Amino acid sequence: MYCQSEYMGKIKEQRLQIRVDPQRKQLLERAADAAHQNLSAFVLGAASRHAEEVLAERTVVELSPQAAQAFSDALAQPARVNERLAAALARPRQFRWVD
């Protein structure tokens, strides 16, 4: 049986090695099997997605001096609540937070 993947055509020259305890390796193997992936593809995919999330949270936004001042001024002004927002805030919630 042949399976084509978007990653199969790419040449991989770098190697990544990690050490894990037996229970964690078994967990990863079970999850990889459930996802119909080999262990390497599963771990690489999960680690890559998490890395992208972490980096997205730490993105630096560069502003010109004028834009930085406008942003600072906007933050310093109190927010104005219009009628639609006030009505939305007054409605009972349709959800509850789960901690």
N, C-alpha and C positions, 0 to 999 in steps of 0.2 A: 504494500500500500504506500502511496506517495502523498505527501502533504506539503503544499506550498505555503510559505509564510512571507510576509513583507520583509522579515529580517534575514531570510535565508540567503539572499543574494549579496549581502554585505560581508566583506572580509573583516574578521575580528582579529586584531593583532595584539591587543592588550589582554592581560589575565588578571582576575580578581580572585583572591583566595580568602576564605573566612573559616573560622573554627566555631563549631556549635556543639551544644550538648546533645545527647541522643534524643531526648524528648522533643527538643525544638526542631531537630532535623526531621523527625517523624512527622511532626505537625506540618512542616513545610512540604514534605513529600506528599502527605495526604491532600493538602490544599492544591498542590500542583496537579495531582491526579484528577481532582474534582474539576479543575479548570482545563483539563485535557492539554496540559503543557508538561514539558520536562522540567526538572527542578531548576536548572540554570535559567531557562526562559522565565519561569515564574518569579524567581527571586530577582532577576534583573528587571523585569517589568514592574514589580512592586517597589523596588528600591528607586527606580527611575521616576515613577509617579510621585513618590514621596519627596524626592530631591527637587522635582519641579515645583511642588507645593511649597516647600520650605523657601526656595529661592524666590518664588512669586510674592511671598509675604515680605521679603526683604528688598524689594525692588526700590531703587533710588530714583526719585523724580527730580530732574534738574530744571530749575526755572530761571528765567531772566530776572534781573533785579526788579523790573517793573511788575512782572507776574508774581514774584515772591511777595512784593508789597501788597498787591491786590489780594492775594491769598490771605496774607496776614490781616489785612483790613476786614475781609469777609469773616474771618474767624473771630475777630474782636467784636463784631456787631451781634447783638442778640437776634436770635431767629424770630421771624414773623410767622405766626400761626394763622393760616387762612381758614375760611369756614369749612372747607372740605376736610382739611387735616383735623380741625377741632372735632368735627362730627365723627371722623374715623377713630380718633382717640377716645371718644365718649362711648362708642359701641362696645358691648361685651365681647370678649375674646372668643374666637371659635377654636382655639387651641390652648394647650398648656405646655409650659416648659418642663422638660424632663432632665433632671440633673444626674 
